[in-house]
Amino acid sequence: MIQGTPALSPTMASRKLQALAFIEIFYAARGGGPSLGEISAALDCSRQRAHDLICTLEREGRIQRTPGVRRSIRPIAAEQEALRRLKAAG
């Protein structure tokens, strides 16, 4: 298990951000994405709730994944996120 799983804090307004922080920490530590089971265990939530969080993060463009491929969840790099926001702003 990854040490330093982020706790929900006042600056981290939602489970979604907690999930994103866990994915970023896991990816940095292991060089690959966490499984749905690892996310649900780290966040102490159901697999369905973890799946819903992953879908939301993907829809928002904060992570990338390949449906049906194990451990394909990966965070969007800071540079990519900045470019995406610039493009969205016009």
C-alpha positions in Angstrom: 0.0 0.0 0.0 1.2 3.5 -0.8 2.1 5.5 2.3 0.8 9.1 2.5 -2.7 8.5 1.2 -4.1 12.1 1.4 -6.7 12.7 4.1 -9.8 14.7 3.2 -9.0 18.2 4.4 -10.6 21.7 4.3 -8.5 22.6 1.3 -9.5 19.4 -0.4 -13.2 20.0 -0.9 -14.3 16.6 -2.1 -13.7 12.9 -2.5 -13.0 13.6 -6.1 -9.9 15.7 -5.2 -8.9 13.1 -2.7 -9.0 10.4 -5.4 -7.0 12.6 -7.8 -4.4 13.2 -5.1 -4.1 9.4 -4.5 -3.8 8.7 -8.2 -1.0 11.3 -8.5 0.9 9.9 -5.5 0.4 6.3 -6.6 1.5 7.1 -10.2 4.6 9.0 -9.0 5.6 6.2 -6.7 4.9 3.2 -9.0 5.1 4.6 -12.5 1.7 3.2 -13.3 -1.9 3.6 -12.3 -3.7 2.2 -9.3 -6.4 -0.4 -9.7 -10.0 0.3 -8.9 -9.7 -1.8 -5.8 -6.7 0.1 -4.6 -8.5 3.4 -5.0 -11.6 2.2 -3.2 -9.4 0.8 -0.3 -7.4 4.0 0.0 -10.5 6.2 0.1 -12.5 3.7 2.2 -15.4 3.7 -0.2 -17.1 1.2 -2.4 -15.8 0.1 -5.8 -18.8 1.7 -7.4 -18.1 5.0 -5.7 -14.5 4.8 -6.8 -15.6 4.1 -10.3 -17.9 7.1 -10.3 -15.1 9.3 -9.1 -12.8 8.0 -11.9 -15.5 8.7 -14.5 -16.0 12.2 -13.2 -12.2 12.9 -13.2 -11.9 11.6 -16.7 -14.9 13.6 -17.9 -13.2 16.8 -16.4 -10.0 16.0 -18.2 -8.0 15.5 -15.0 -7.0 11.9 -15.7 -6.7 9.7 -18.7 -7.6 6.0 -18.9 -8.3 3.2 -21.4 -11.6 1.5 -20.5 -11.1 -2.2 -20.2 -7.4 -2.0 -19.7 -6.1 -2.7 -16.2 -4.1 0.0 -14.4 -4.5 2.4 -17.2 -5.5 5.4 -15.0 -2.9 8.1 -15.2 -3.0 11.8 -14.1 -2.7 14.5 -16.7 0.7 16.2 -16.3 0.7 19.8 -15.1 1.9 21.0 -18.5 -0.9 19.2 -20.3 -3.4 20.6 -17.8 -2.2 24.2 -18.3 -2.4 23.8 -22.1 -5.9 22.3 -21.9 -7.0 25.3 -19.8 -5.4 27.8 -22.2 -7.1 26.1 -25.2 -10.5 26.1 -23.3 -10.1 29.8 -22.5 -9.5 30.7 -26.2 
